[in-house]
């Protein structure tokens, strides 16, 4: 692609994203809903003015990384500690229920198969695709409503992060049966090692950064160093430990969330994210959608896939939340906040395509799930939070 054509794509993305976002806000819906719809309008699904490209995909990845870094900076560590065990159990059941639900959905449509057959692993892999939660959209909505630092917001955020790690472990076990080169023990060990190193190295980085920050408060180099740490942690997580880069970015934010200039860093990062990278991320979801090659059987499967994937998160995460003395309304908020799927689901699908477990036709169902969950989740969250009494940070 010629360089100047990229400029045209960016111009269309920004103007449509902001126009649709403002229209969505006037309709009492979160701006991210409008930005996703903007991608549908200008993408292959409707007008075809902008095509998905490697450049847009890379910009979108930076966008979600900055969103997660900002979420880490805004994390209330005290609330995170309080919700840690609850978030872990919510994430575990939030992975198990979709895994079982997706497998049963495939078997109920295409027939039950014996353990060990290709069809059985295909069914389990469909369940694996459903397990991953994309927290980027939920985080942006919670930030927009001022609910990210509440007990419910921190529980959703913590559970979603743990959810991705557990989902990767589950995927590793499933692929271990199909791919002889996939070493389940090695990958699980890498995940554990990354978490341990993040704790140890993170503490050292925090001490050094705090020392430097106290002597150079509110200088431009502070957010530059912080963003450098964000990108470095994201790269290390993905490249050397097999963990999603957004997890590394979130941990980088947590490392710095208690330094004096955490709020200052967050403001600087949010300016770049809001003006440039975040719109590209949300619009890119719509750009990836193309329904031209969908047949009737795939439509039936896709509808069932979306319904099971979304309800399984609400049921699994919501019911477990009740065990930790959340109100039924808060349980619905947590379940709804875990419904969104995004980049991790796409990564899992691509892995299955590469190993020949599923064919490309199932990509349609995943895209539909991402689109529907990305649009429905913000609307449902806004309705649910609107029904509750004003929350305090320590609720």
C-alpha positions in Angstrom: 0.0 0.0 0.0 1.2 3.5 -0.9 1.9 5.7 2.1 -0.5 8.4 1.0 -3.4 6.0 1.0 -2.8 5.3 4.7 -3.4 9.0 5.3 -6.8 8.7 3.5 -7.8 5.7 5.7 -6.8 7.5 8.9 -8.8 10.6 7.9 -11.9 8.5 7.3 -11.4 6.6 10.5 -11.0 9.7 12.7 -13.9 11.7 11.2 -16.4 8.9 11.2 -15.3 7.6 14.6 -15.7 11.0 16.3 -19.0 11.8 14.4 -20.5 8.4 15.2 -19.2 8.5 18.8 -20.8 11.9 19.4 -24.0 10.7 17.9 -24.0 7.6 20.1 -23.4 9.8 23.2 -26.4 12.0 22.2 -28.5 8.7 22.0 -27.3 7.9 25.6 -25.0 5.1 24.4 -21.2 4.9 25.1 -19.0 6.5 22.4 -17.3 3.2 21.7 -20.5 1.8 20.3 -20.6 4.6 17.7 -16.9 4.0 16.8 -17.5 0.3 16.2 -20.5 1.1 14.0 -18.4 3.7 12.1 -16.0 0.8 11.2 -19.0 -1.2 9.9 -20.1 1.8 7.8 -16.8 2.7 6.1 -15.5 -0.9 6.0 -16.1 -3.9 3.6 -19.5 -4.6 5.3 -21.2 -1.5 3.8 -19.4 1.3 1.9 -16.0 -0.3 1.4 -14.1 3.0 1.7 -11.5 1.6 4.0 -10.0 -1.9 4.0 -8.4 -3.7 7.0 -4.6 -3.4 6.6 -1.5 -4.4 8.5 -0.9 -0.8 9.4 -4.4 -0.3 10.8 -4.1 -3.6 12.7 -0.8 -2.4 14.3 -2.2 0.9 15.2 -5.2 -0.8 16.8 -2.9 -3.0 18.8 -1.1 0.1 20.2 -4.5 1.5 21.0 -5.6 -1.4 23.1 -2.2 -1.6 24.8 -2.5 2.1 25.8 -6.1 1.5 27.1 -4.8 -1.4 29.3 -1.8 0.6 30.5 -4.2 3.5 31.5 -6.4 0.9 33.2 -3.4 -0.3 35.2 -2.5 3.3 36.2 -6.1 3.8 37.5 -6.1 0.5 39.4 -6.9 0.8 43.1 -4.5 -1.7 44.6 -6.5 -1.9 47.9 -9.7 -2.9 46.0 -7.7 -5.2 43.8 -6.4 -7.0 46.9 -10.0 -7.2 48.3 -11.4 -8.7 45.0 -8.3 -10.8 44.2 -9.6 -14.2 45.4 -13.1 -13.5 44.2 -11.8 -12.4 40.8 -9.8 -15.6 40.5 -12.8 -17.8 41.1 -15.0 -15.7 38.8 -12.4 -16.0 36.0 -12.1 -19.8 36.5 -15.8 -20.4 36.2 -16.0 -17.7 33.5 -13.6 -19.9 31.4 -15.2 -23.3 32.3 -18.8 -22.5 31.5 -18.1 -21.1 28.0 -15.7 -23.9 27.3 -18.3 -26.5 28.0 -21.1 -24.5 26.4 -19.2 -24.0 23.2 -18.3 -27.7 22.9 -21.9 -28.7 23.5 -23.2 -26.2 21.0 -21.0 -27.6 18.3 -21.9 -31.2 19.1 -25.6 -30.5 19.3 -25.5 -29.1 15.7 -23.0 -31.3 14.0 -23.3 -34.5 16.2 -21.6 -35.9 19.3 -18.2 -37.5 18.8 -16.0 -39.8 20.8 -13.1 -38.5 22.9 -9.9 -38.3 20.8 -11.5 -37.8 17.4 -10.9 -34.8 15.2 -14.5 -33.7 15.6 -14.3 -33.9 19.4 -11.2 -31.6 19.4 -12.9 -29.3 17.0 -15.8 -29.0 19.4 -13.5 -28.3 22.3 -11.6 -25.7 20.3 -14.9 -23.9 19.6 -15.3 -23.7 23.3 -11.8 -22.4 23.7 -12.6 -19.5 21.4 -15.4 -18.5 23.7 -13.2 -18.4 26.9 -11.2 -15.3 26.3 -12.6 -11.9 27.5 -11.6 -8.7 25.8 -11.4 -6.2 28.5 -10.4 -3.2 26.4 -14.0 -2.1 25.5 -15.3 -2.8 29.0 -12.5 -0.7 30.6 -13.2 2.2 28.3 -16.9 2.1 29.1 -16.3 1.9 32.9 -13.8 4.8 32.6 -16.4 6.8 30.6 -19.0 6.2 33.4 -16.5 6.8 36.2 -17.0 3.3 37.5 -13.6 1.7 36.9 -12.4 2.3 40.5 -15.5 0.9 42.1 -15.5 -2.6 43.7 -17.5 -4.0 40.7 -15.2 -2.3 38.2 -12.0 -3.6 39.8 -13.5 -7.1 40.1 -14.4 -7.1 36.3 -10.9 -5.8 35.4 -9.1 -8.3 37.7 -11.2 -11.3 36.5 -10.7 -10.4 32.9 -7.0 -10.3 33.2 -6.9 -13.6 35.1 -9.4 -14.9 32.5 -6.9 -14.4 29.7 -4.1 -16.2 31.5 -6.4 -19.2 32.3 -7.7 -19.2 28.8 -4.2 -19.4 27.4 -3.4 -22.4 29.7 -6.6 -24.1 28.6 -5.8 -23.5 24.9 -2.3 -24.9 25.5 -3.6 -28.1 26.9 -6.1 -28.5 24.0 -3.4 -27.8 21.4 -1.1 -30.3 23.2 -3.3 -33.1 22.0 -3.2 -31.9 18.3 0.3 -30.4 18.0 3.2 -32.5 19.1 5.4 -29.4 19.3 3.2 -27.8 21.9 4.7 -28.4 25.3 2.0 -27.8 27.9 4.3 -27.9 30.9 6.8 -25.5 29.3 4.1 -22.9 28.4 2.4 -23.2 31.8 5.9 -22.7 33.4 6.5 -19.6 31.3 3.2 -18.1 32.5 4.0 -18.7 36.1 7.6 -17.4 35.6 6.3 -14.2 34.1 4.0 -13.5 37.0 6.8 -14.1 39.5 9.2 -11.9 37.6 6.6 -9.2 37.2 6.2 -9.2 41.0 10.0 -9.1 41.7 11.2 -6.8 38.9 8.1 -4.7 39.2 8.9 -3.9 42.8 12.4 -2.8 41.9 11.2 -0.7 39.0 8.6 0.9 41.2 11.2 1.9 43.8 13.5 3.3 41.1 10.7 5.2 39.3 9.4 6.7 42.6 12.9 7.8 43.5 13.3 9.5 40.1 9.7 10.9 40.0 10.1 12.6 43.4 13.1 14.6 42.0 11.6 15.4 38.6 7.8 15.8 39.3 5.6 16.7 36.4 8.3 16.8 33.8 7.7 15.5 30.3 10.3 12.7 30.6 8.1 11.0 33.3 5.3 9.9 30.9 7.9 9.1 28.2 9.7 6.7 30.6 6.3 5.3 31.7 5.2 4.6 28.1 8.5 3.0 27.4 8.0 0.6 30.3 4.5 -0.1 29.0 5.7 -1.1 25.6 8.6 -3.1 27.0 6.4 -5.1 29.3 3.9 -5.7 26.5 6.7 -7.0 24.2 8.4 -9.2 26.8 5.0 -10.8 27.8 4.1 -11.7 24.2 7.6 -12.5 22.8 9.2 -14.5 25.6 6.3 -15.8 27.8 3.5 -16.4 25.4 1.1 -14.1 27.3 -1.1 -11.5 25.6 0.7 -8.1 25.3 -2.2 -6.3 26.8 -1.5 -8.2 30.1 2.0 -7.0 30.1 0.8 -3.4 29.5 -1.7 -3.7 32.4 0.9 -5.0 34.8 3.2 -2.0 33.8 0.3 0.3 34.7 -0.1 -1.5 38.1 3.6 -1.1 38.8 3.3 2.7 38.5 -0.2 3.2 39.9 1.1 4.3 43.3 3.8 6.7 42.2 3.2 10.5 42.8 2.7 11.3 39.1 0.4 8.3 38.3 -2.5 10.6 37.5 -0.3 13.0 35.5 1.0 10.0 33.4 -2.5 8.7 32.9 -3.7 12.1 31.6 -0.8 12.2 29.1 -1.4 8.7 27.9 -5.2 9.2 27.7 -4.7 12.2 25.4 -2.8 10.1 22.8 -5.2 7.2 23.2 -8.4 9.3 22.9 -7.2 11.4 20.0 -5.4 8.8 17.9 -5.0 5.2 18.9 -8.2 4.2 20.6 -10.5 5.3 17.7 -8.4 3.1 15.4 -8.8 0.2 17.7 -12.6 0.4 18.0 -13.1 1.2 14.3 -10.9 -1.7 13.3 -13.3 -4.1 14.9 -16.0 -3.0 12.4 -13.5 -3.0 9.5 -12.8 -6.7 9.9 -16.4 -7.6 9.4 -17.5 -9.0 6.0 -20.7 -11.0 5.7 -20.5 -11.6 1.9 -19.5 -15.3 2.1 -21.9 -16.5 4.8 -24.3 -19.3 4.0 -27.5 -20.3 5.9 -25.9 -23.1 8.0 -23.1 -20.8 9.2 -25.7 -18.2 10.0 -27.5 -20.7 12.3 -24.3 -21.7 14.0 -23.1 -18.1 14.3 -26.3 -17.0 16.0 -26.0 -19.9 18.5 -22.3 -19.2 18.9 -23.0 -15.6 19.9 -25.9 -16.4 22.3 -24.0 -19.2 24.1 -20.8 -17.2 24.3 -22.5 -14.2 25.9 -24.9 -16.0 28.2 -22.2 -18.4 29.4 -20.2 -15.5 30.8 -23.2 -13.9 32.5 -24.2 -17.3 34.0 -20.7 -18.4 35.0 -19.3 -15.1 36.3 -22.6 -13.8 37.7 -23.4 -16.9 39.8 -20.0 -17.1 41.3 -20.1 -13.4 42.2 -23.1 -14.1 44.3 -21.0 -16.3 46.5 -19.0 -13.2 47.5 -22.0 -11.2 48.8 -22.5 -9.1 45.7 -26.1 -8.0 45.0 -27.9 -9.6 42.1 -27.6 -6.3 40.2 -23.8 -6.3 40.8 -23.6 -9.9 39.7 -25.3 -9.0 36.4 -22.8 -6.1 36.0 -19.9 -8.4 36.5 -21.3 -11.0 34.1 -22.1 -8.4 31.5 -18.7 -6.8 31.8 -17.1 -10.1 31.0 -19.1 -10.7 27.8 -16.9 -8.8 25.3 -14.6 -10.8 23.0 -11.8 -9.3 20.9 -8.2 -9.8 19.9 -7.6 -12.9 22.0 -10.5 -14.7 20.4 -9.1 -13.8 17.0 -5.6 -15.0 18.0 -7.1 -18.3 19.2 -9.1 -18.7 15.9 -6.0 -18.0 13.8 -4.1 -20.7 15.8 -6.8 -23.2 15.1 -6.8 -22.3 11.4 -3.1 -22.7 11.2 -3.2 -26.2 12.8 -6.1 -27.3 10.6 -8.5 -27.8 13.6 -11.2 -25.5 12.1 -11.7 -24.0 8.6 -12.0 -20.3 7.7 -15.8 -20.3 7.7 -15.8 -20.2 11.5 -14.1 -16.9 11.4 -17.4 -15.4 10.5 -18.9 -16.6 13.8 -16.0 -15.1 15.8 -16.3 -11.7 14.0 -20.0 -11.7 14.6 -19.4 -12.4 18.3 -16.9 -9.6 18.6 -19.2 -7.1 16.9 -22.3 -8.1 18.8 -20.6 -8.3 22.2 -18.7 -5.1 21.7 -21.9 -3.2 20.9 -24.3 -4.9 23.4 -21.9 -4.9 26.4 -21.5 -1.1 26.7 -25.3 -0.6 26.3 -26.1 -3.2 28.9 -23.5 -1.9 31.4 -24.8 1.6 31.1 -28.4 0.4 31.7 -27.3 -1.7 34.7 -25.2 1.0 36.3 -28.0 3.5 35.6 -30.4 1.4 37.8 -28.1 1.4 40.8 -27.5 3.9 43.5 -24.4 6.1 43.1 -21.4 3.9 43.9 -18.4 4.9 46.0 -14.9 3.7 45.4 -15.1 1.4 48.4 -18.5 -0.1 47.7 
